[in-house]
Structure formats: C-alpha cells, structure tokens
C-alpha cells in the first residue's frame, strides 16, 4: 500500500517571514535586540529548561517554544506545536528531562485503557479524533526548526495517545505521514522513540521500511498483561496479547530495536504486611491479574526475541476530571490502606508507597529479569537516558 502524500517543503532562510515564527515567536526573525539581552529581558515559566545551553542557542529554542510577551514584565507562554515540548506541564527543576520533543499524532485513544494517565488532562479521552491541520502544522514546525538551525534533540511519538490507532490510522495515515516527514528532516532529531500498544500495525512492511529509514530509532511496545483476562478488564479495546507479541516478533525479525513495557505494574499478591493489613487482593475487592508467573513469561519472551530492555512503572490511579469512575472506586480501598485509609494523591493520581514500589513491585521484577539476562529500567530512567 502507498500512503504517501508528502512533498518536502523548501526551508526558508533565517530572516524571511516564515510561517508563525515572525508573528508570535519569542525573538522575531530579524530582531535588532541582541541575543543575550533578549533572553535576559523576558521572564520564562521554566528557566531551568535552558540550563547549560549557550545563550545564542537558548534564544533560538525560546523563539521556537515561546510567544514573545507584549510586556517584558510578563511571563512568556508556550506556543502551540505538533512537535511540542515534552511534558510542558513539568518544571525542569523538578523534572530534569531537558529539551526534547513529543509529537502526539491524534487526540484521544481507541484503546480505552481504564488506567490511562491521559485521562487527567485530555477531554473525552476515549473519543479518538484527528487534529485539525495536523500535517500542515507538522510541516510548518519542521520548516521552522530548520530555519532556526536548532541542535538535534530526542523525539517521542506519541506519549499521550497512541499514534498507531487502527481506525484513525486506516482513515488518515497521520502516523505514517509524520514518519515520512521526519525522515526528510532527520538531522534535527537524535533518538526517535515510538510508543504504542499496536505492534501489529507498526510491524507492517510499509511502517517497518520507514522505521528502517529513521534509525537510530526504537519502538517501545506496551504490554502489561500476559493473559487476556487482565487485558480485557483494564485495556478493553487494545490489541490482543497474542497479536502484540507477534508484532514484537516481526519487528525484531526486521532488525528494529524494541523495548517491552510491562507498564503499569499492578500490586501483586501476597501484599506485604508492612503496607497492607491483609495479603489478598480479594480483601480489597480486586482480582489478581498481574502474577509474577505471568510477568516472567513476558520477560522470557523479551529475552528470547532480543528486546533491548524491560520498562516498568507502578500503577498510578488517575483521579482527574476525565478519570474512569469505576476504576477509581475499585482501587480506593487498596490504595488507601497503606496511608491509613485515605489514598495519597500527587499530580492528580493516587500513589503507592515508594518503598513498596522499589523493594517489591519493581525489585521482584528486576530479580526475574536478571535470570533471563535482560535489563529492567523505570519509565523515568528510560526517559532521561534517551539522548
């Protein structure tokens, strides 16, 4: 099949009135103000973003990411981009991920995962839809990156919604198109990471050919469960476990680097007595869907197929505006027990005790993985180590 609709635009010269940059960019092409003075004369909501970046390069990054305030005493605001700042809500002083891009291809997701963290900030998260003027916006962004001659940075596709949703991708091919587009501007990115549950789609020949042209790149396939029981309960519309395993196998046979995300990790039996008064999940109204035996089967598969690593994180129960009400209520007792009955909330999600996560939830997975000679990393470690 041939999805291609793409003709690479010619990059304008710096100083020309290209697209949005001249209208709302921070510096404004052709500004008479010196670079150092420009950076120093405005307030940024996240100055740590530019820590260690030379002032002339920081100025160009600021032009891409921020609007120029009308009043120098005002704080600059983030501009709207397809190739946007990764996790723009987090201050880099607390979330030292540096400058990196994230391109969310669609809005909302057909997988309808009940635990999805995107439910905290995406309206109607289970109603997947295309973005208006998506392809033109992506081309404008890349044209601007080239004109500003910004240094390469990591690119993540996509973190809030799956870029390879079967229904939307069959109709719009936006993930395919953005892969084509990025290939033409490859020098502006370091590692390119694709995060998806739909390995059956991204492992199709047309997509694999594009992945091959984008190297260095990597695919992170999310597969929390080894059995359909857990998948059907918590990821009701996501691809089946078997189809995802087969997709990973095809990617590896094609020589595409793959990491397996056993993510999120659900609390397991027996629940340790230092955190819970009783060891059985049934005592909290929950089924045991994440046994160590099932996790070991996934780890063994990752080792046998040559996956780079296992990526894990603990289940965070979303409690934001669009959170799944029945999922939240189902986990209230379990997540409240370690904290005296009331769940601990941080960043619009209920959290488990760090000691339990480190010593039990992830620690036990690391022990299993060591036997199968495959590394385990947390989501956070994986992110900051992706350069």
BELNORRA-V89846 format. One record per residue. RES is the residue in one small letter. PSI is psi in whole degrees, -180 to 180 (NA if undefined). OMEGA is omega as a letter, one per 20 degrees, with the letter a starting at -180 (999 if undefined). D_FIRST is the distance of its C-alpha to the first C-alpha in whole Angstrom. Layout:
BEGIN
res:RES psi:PSI omega:OMEGA d_first:D_FIRST
res:RES psi:PSI omega:OMEGA d_first:D_FIRST
END
This chain:
BEGIN
res:x psi:149 omega:a d_first:0
res:x psi:109 omega:a d_first:4
res:x psi:-12 omega:a d_first:6
res:x psi:127 omega:r d_first:9
res:x psi:12 omega:a d_first:12
res:x psi:128 omega:r d_first:15
res:x psi:116 omega:a d_first:18
res:x psi:130 omega:r d_first:20
res:x psi:154 omega:r d_first:24
res:x psi:136 omega:a d_first:27
res:x psi:129 omega:r d_first:29
res:x psi:164 omega:r d_first:32
res:x psi:146 omega:r d_first:36
res:x psi:132 omega:a d_first:38
res:x psi:-14 omega:r d_first:40
res:x psi:157 omega:a d_first:38
res:x psi:70 omega:a d_first:38
res:x psi:128 omega:r d_first:34
res:x psi:-134 omega:a d_first:33
res:x psi:-17 omega:a d_first:34
res:x psi:-41 omega:a d_first:36
res:x psi:-30 omega:a d_first:39
res:x psi:-47 omega:a d_first:39
res:x psi:6 omega:a d_first:40
res:x psi:159 omega:a d_first:39
res:x psi:-48 omega:a d_first:42
res:x psi:-44 omega:a d_first:43
res:x psi:117 omega:a d_first:42
res:x psi:134 omega:r d_first:41
res:x psi:12 omega:r d_first:45
res:x psi:141 omega:r d_first:47
res:x psi:-11 omega:a d_first:50
res:x psi:137 omega:r d_first:51
res:x psi:155 omega:a d_first:51
res:x psi:-50 omega:a d_first:48
res:x psi:-43 omega:a d_first:51
res:x psi:-37 omega:a d_first:52
res:x psi:-48 omega:a d_first:49
res:x psi:-40 omega:a d_first:48
res:x psi:-21 omega:a d_first:52
res:x psi:0 omega:r d_first:52
res:x psi:155 omega:r d_first:50
res:x psi:129 omega:r d_first:49
res:x psi:139 omega:r d_first:46
res:x psi:-20 omega:a d_first:45
res:x psi:73 omega:a d_first:44
res:x psi:-25 omega:r d_first:46
res:x psi:-17 omega:r d_first:45
res:x psi:-33 omega:a d_first:42
res:x psi:15 omega:a d_first:43
res:x psi:127 omega:r d_first:45
res:x psi:1 omega:a d_first:46
res:x psi:129 omega:r d_first:44
res:x psi:146 omega:a d_first:45
res:x psi:-37 omega:a d_first:47
res:x psi:-39 omega:r d_first:45
res:x psi:-39 omega:r d_first:41
res:x psi:-37 omega:r d_first:42
res:x psi:-42 omega:r d_first:43
res:x psi:-38 omega:r d_first:39
res:x psi:-43 omega:r d_first:38
res:x psi:-39 omega:r d_first:40
res:x psi:-39 omega:a d_first:39
res:x psi:-45 omega:a d_first:35
res:x psi:-28 omega:a d_first:36
res:x psi:152 omega:r d_first:39
res:x psi:156 omega:r d_first:41
res:x psi:118 omega:a d_first:44
res:x psi:145 omega:r d_first:47
res:x psi:-32 omega:r d_first:49
res:x psi:125 omega:a d_first:52
res:x psi:-19 omega:r d_first:52
res:x psi:-11 omega:a d_first:54
res:x psi:156 omega:r d_first:51
res:x psi:139 omega:r d_first:48
res:x psi:150 omega:a d_first:45
res:x psi:150 omega:r d_first:42
res:x psi:138 omega:r d_first:38
res:x psi:160 omega:r d_first:36
res:x psi:128 omega:a d_first:32
res:x psi:155 omega:r d_first:29
res:x psi:-48 omega:r d_first:26
res:x psi:86 omega:a d_first:27
res:x psi:172 omega:r d_first:30
res:x psi:132 omega:r d_first:33
res:x psi:129 omega:r d_first:32
res:x psi:69 omega:a d_first:34
res:x psi:-13 omega:a d_first:36
res:x psi:-15 omega:a d_first:39
res:x psi:130 omega:r d_first:40
res:x psi:133 omega:a d_first:43
res:x psi:-19 omega:r d_first:42
res:x psi:-26 omega:r d_first:46
res:x psi:-17 omega:a d_first:45
res:x psi:74 omega:a d_first:42
res:x psi:62 omega:a d_first:42
res:x psi:-7 omega:r d_first:38
res:x psi:-167 omega:r d_first:38
res:x psi:120 omega:r d_first:36
res:x psi:154 omega:a d_first:32
res:x psi:152 omega:r d_first:29
res:x psi:129 omega:r d_first:27
res:x psi:107 omega:r d_first:24
res:x psi:112 omega:a d_first:24
res:x psi:-40 omega:r d_first:21
res:x psi:172 omega:r d_first:22
res:x psi:132 omega:a d_first:25
res:x psi:170 omega:a d_first:26
res:x psi:137 omega:a d_first:24
res:x psi:-15 omega:a d_first:23
res:x psi:-29 omega:r d_first:25
res:x psi:38 omega:r d_first:28
res:x psi:129 omega:a d_first:30
res:x psi:-23 omega:a d_first:34
res:x psi:2 omega:a d_first:35
res:x psi:127 omega:a d_first:32
res:x psi:-23 omega:r d_first:34
res:x psi:-17 omega:r d_first:32
res:x psi:-16 omega:r d_first:34
res:x psi:-20 omega:a d_first:37
res:x psi:-3 omega:r d_first:35
res:x psi:116 omega:r d_first:32
res:x psi:142 omega:a d_first:33
res:x psi:59 omega:a d_first:32
res:x psi:-22 omega:a d_first:30
res:x psi:14 omega:r d_first:29
res:x psi:86 omega:a d_first:27
res:x psi:139 omega:r d_first:24
res:x psi:158 omega:r d_first:23
res:x psi:162 omega:r d_first:21
res:x psi:139 omega:r d_first:23
res:x psi:138 omega:r d_first:25
res:x psi:35 omega:a d_first:24
res:x psi:-52 omega:a d_first:22
res:x psi:-40 omega:r d_first:20
res:x psi:-40 omega:r d_first:23
res:x psi:-40 omega:r d_first:25
res:x psi:-43 omega:r d_first:23
res:x psi:-40 omega:r d_first:23
res:x psi:-42 omega:r d_first:27
res:x psi:-47 omega:a d_first:27
res:x psi:-35 omega:r d_first:26
res:x psi:-40 omega:r d_first:28
res:x psi:-41 omega:r d_first:31
res:x psi:-42 omega:a d_first:30
res:x psi:-42 omega:a d_first:30
res:x psi:-36 omega:r d_first:33
res:x psi:-10 omega:r d_first:35
res:x psi:47 omega:a d_first:35
res:x psi:146 omega:r d_first:34
res:x psi:154 omega:a d_first:34
res:x psi:150 omega:r d_first:31
res:x psi:161 omega:r d_first:31
res:x psi:149 omega:r d_first:29
res:x psi:133 omega:r d_first:26
res:x psi:125 omega:a d_first:25
res:x psi:116 omega:i d_first:22
res:x psi:157 omega:a d_first:23
res:x psi:-27 omega:a d_first:27
res:x psi:-34 omega:r d_first:28
res:x psi:153 omega:a d_first:25
res:x psi:127 omega:r d_first:22
res:x psi:-19 omega:a d_first:19
res:x psi:49 omega:r d_first:16
res:x psi:129 omega:a d_first:17
res:x psi:-49 omega:a d_first:15
res:x psi:-49 omega:a d_first:16
res:x psi:-40 omega:a d_first:16
res:x psi:-35 omega:r d_first:13
res:x psi:-35 omega:a d_first:11
res:x psi:-42 omega:a d_first:13
res:x psi:-26 omega:a d_first:14
res:x psi:31 omega:a d_first:11
res:x psi:-37 omega:r d_first:15
res:x psi:-43 omega:r d_first:15
res:x psi:-45 omega:a d_first:11
res:x psi:-40 omega:a d_first:13
res:x psi:-30 omega:r d_first:16
res:x psi:-42 omega:r d_first:15
res:x psi:-46 omega:a d_first:14
res:x psi:-46 omega:r d_first:18
res:x psi:-35 omega:r d_first:20
res:x psi:-34 omega:r d_first:19
res:x psi:-18 omega:a d_first:20
res:x psi:34 omega:a d_first:23
res:x psi:-32 omega:a d_first:23
res:x psi:-13 omega:a d_first:27
res:x psi:0 omega:a d_first:28
res:x psi:147 omega:r d_first:27
res:x psi:-113 omega:r d_first:29
res:x psi:137 omega:r d_first:27
res:x psi:124 omega:a d_first:24
res:x psi:128 omega:r d_first:24
res:x psi:125 omega:r d_first:21
res:x psi:124 omega:a d_first:23
res:x psi:154 omega:r d_first:21
res:x psi:-15 omega:a d_first:22
res:x psi:64 omega:r d_first:18
res:x psi:-27 omega:r d_first:18
res:x psi:-34 omega:a d_first:16
res:x psi:-50 omega:a d_first:13
res:x psi:-15 omega:r d_first:14
res:x psi:4 omega:r d_first:14
res:x psi:152 omega:a d_first:10
res:x psi:-43 omega:a d_first:9
res:x psi:-41 omega:r d_first:7
res:x psi:-39 omega:r d_first:10
res:x psi:-39 omega:r d_first:13
res:x psi:-41 omega:r d_first:12
res:x psi:-41 omega:r d_first:13
res:x psi:-42 omega:r d_first:16
res:x psi:-37 omega:a d_first:17
res:x psi:-16 omega:a d_first:17
res:x psi:-1 omega:a d_first:19
res:x psi:141 omega:j d_first:22
res:x psi:125 omega:r d_first:25
res:x psi:168 omega:r d_first:23
res:x psi:151 omega:r d_first:23
res:x psi:128 omega:r d_first:22
res:x psi:114 omega:a d_first:24
res:x psi:121 omega:a d_first:24
res:x psi:121 omega:a d_first:26
res:x psi:90 omega:a d_first:28
res:x psi:-27 omega:a d_first:31
res:x psi:145 omega:r d_first:32
res:x psi:-14 omega:a d_first:32
res:x psi:149 omega:r d_first:33
res:x psi:-26 omega:a d_first:31
res:x psi:-51 omega:r d_first:34
res:x psi:-41 omega:r d_first:34
res:x psi:-46 omega:a d_first:31
res:x psi:-33 omega:a d_first:31
res:x psi:-41 omega:a d_first:34
res:x psi:-15 omega:r d_first:33
res:x psi:62 omega:a d_first:29
res:x psi:-28 omega:a d_first:29
res:x psi:8 omega:r d_first:25
res:x psi:161 omega:r d_first:24
res:x psi:152 omega:a d_first:22
res:x psi:161 omega:r d_first:24
res:x psi:-48 omega:a d_first:26
res:x psi:-41 omega:a d_first:25
res:x psi:-33 omega:r d_first:21
res:x psi:-41 omega:r d_first:22
res:x psi:-43 omega:r d_first:24
res:x psi:-37 omega:r d_first:21
res:x psi:-41 omega:r d_first:18
res:x psi:-43 omega:a d_first:21
res:x psi:-42 omega:r d_first:22
res:x psi:-40 omega:r d_first:18
res:x psi:-44 omega:a d_first:18
res:x psi:-39 omega:r d_first:22
res:x psi:-27 omega:r d_first:21
res:x psi:0 omega:r d_first:18
res:x psi:19 omega:r d_first:21
res:x psi:128 omega:r d_first:20
res:x psi:131 omega:a d_first:24
res:x psi:139 omega:r d_first:24
res:x psi:144 omega:r d_first:27
res:x psi:123 omega:r d_first:28
res:x psi:103 omega:r d_first:29
res:x psi:84 omega:a d_first:32
res:x psi:121 omega:j d_first:33
res:x psi:161 omega:r d_first:35
res:x psi:123 omega:r d_first:37
res:x psi:151 omega:r d_first:40
res:x psi:143 omega:a d_first:43
res:x psi:158 omega:r d_first:44
res:x psi:148 omega:i d_first:47
res:x psi:138 omega:r d_first:50
res:x psi:127 omega:a d_first:50
res:x psi:140 omega:a d_first:53
res:x psi:-22 omega:a d_first:56
res:x psi:-11 omega:a d_first:57
res:x psi:-29 omega:a d_first:54
res:x psi:142 omega:a d_first:54
res:x psi:-24 omega:r d_first:57
res:x psi:149 omega:a d_first:56
res:x psi:-9 omega:a d_first:53
res:x psi:135 omega:r d_first:51
res:x psi:-30 omega:r d_first:48
res:x psi:-27 omega:r d_first:49
res:x psi:-15 omega:r d_first:52
res:x psi:13 omega:r d_first:50
res:x psi:22 omega:a d_first:48
res:x psi:152 omega:r d_first:45
res:x psi:155 omega:r d_first:43
res:x psi:99 omega:a d_first:43
res:x psi:1 omega:a d_first:39
res:x psi:64 omega:a d_first:39
res:x psi:158 omega:r d_first:41
res:x psi:-32 omega:r d_first:41
res:x psi:-43 omega:r d_first:40
res:x psi:-41 omega:r d_first:37
res:x psi:-40 omega:r d_first:37
res:x psi:-35 omega:r d_first:38
res:x psi:-40 omega:r d_first:35
res:x psi:-41 omega:r d_first:32
res:x psi:-42 omega:r d_first:34
res:x psi:-42 omega:r d_first:34
res:x psi:-45 omega:a d_first:31
res:x psi:-41 omega:r d_first:30
res:x psi:-45 omega:a d_first:32
res:x psi:-32 omega:a d_first:31
res:x psi:-1 omega:r d_first:28
res:x psi:31 omega:r d_first:29
res:x psi:150 omega:a d_first:28
res:x psi:-42 omega:a d_first:30
res:x psi:170 omega:r d_first:32
res:x psi:133 omega:r d_first:33
res:x psi:131 omega:a d_first:33
res:x psi:157 omega:r d_first:35
res:x psi:157 omega:a d_first:37
res:x psi:150 omega:r d_first:39
res:x psi:123 omega:r d_first:39
res:x psi:125 omega:a d_first:40
res:x psi:111 omega:a d_first:40
res:x psi:138 omega:r d_first:39
res:x psi:15 omega:a d_first:42
res:x psi:-171 omega:a d_first:41
res:x psi:-39 omega:a d_first:40
res:x psi:20 omega:r d_first:37
res:x psi:154 omega:r d_first:38
res:x psi:112 omega:a d_first:38
res:x psi:-43 omega:a d_first:41
res:x psi:-31 omega:r d_first:41
res:x psi:-45 omega:r d_first:40
res:x psi:-48 omega:a d_first:42
res:x psi:-35 omega:r d_first:45
res:x psi:-31 omega:a d_first:44
res:x psi:3 omega:a d_first:45
res:x psi:-50 omega:a d_first:48
res:x psi:-44 omega:a d_first:50
res:x psi:-44 omega:a d_first:49
res:x psi:-15 omega:r d_first:48
res:x psi:-31 omega:a d_first:51
res:x psi:-44 omega:a d_first:53
res:x psi:-16 omega:a d_first:53
res:x psi:23 omega:r d_first:54
res:x psi:18 omega:r d_first:57
res:x psi:-22 omega:a d_first:55
res:x psi:119 omega:a d_first:54
res:x psi:145 omega:r d_first:50
res:x psi:125 omega:a d_first:50
res:x psi:133 omega:r d_first:47
res:x psi:130 omega:a d_first:46
res:x psi:49 omega:r d_first:43
res:x psi:34 omega:r d_first:43
res:x psi:145 omega:r d_first:42
res:x psi:140 omega:a d_first:45
res:x psi:152 omega:r d_first:45
res:x psi:158 omega:r d_first:46
res:x psi:136 omega:a d_first:49
res:x psi:-38 omega:a d_first:48
res:x psi:-39 omega:r d_first:50
res:x psi:-44 omega:r d_first:49
res:x psi:-48 omega:a d_first:45
res:x psi:-48 omega:a d_first:46
res:x psi:-33 omega:a d_first:49
res:x psi:-64 omega:a d_first:47
res:x psi:-48 omega:r d_first:44
res:x psi:-37 omega:a d_first:42
res:x psi:-42 omega:r d_first:45
res:x psi:-33 omega:r d_first:44
res:x psi:-39 omega:r d_first:41
res:x psi:-40 omega:r d_first:42
res:x psi:-43 omega:r d_first:44
res:x psi:-46 omega:a d_first:42
res:x psi:-34 omega:r d_first:39
res:x psi:-33 omega:r d_first:42
res:x psi:-26 omega:a d_first:42
res:x psi:10 omega:r d_first:39
res:x psi:51 omega:r d_first:39
res:x psi:140 omega:a d_first:36
res:x psi:154 omega:r d_first:37
res:x psi:134 omega:r d_first:37
res:x psi:152 omega:r d_first:37
res:x psi:164 omega:r d_first:37
res:x psi:-43 omega:a d_first:35
res:x psi:-46 omega:r d_first:37
res:x psi:-42 omega:a d_first:38
res:x psi:-41 omega:a d_first:34
res:x psi:-54 omega:a d_first:34
res:x psi:-21 omega:r d_first:37
res:x psi:-3 omega:r d_first:36
res:x psi:108 omega:a d_first:32
res:x psi:NA omega:999 d_first:33
END
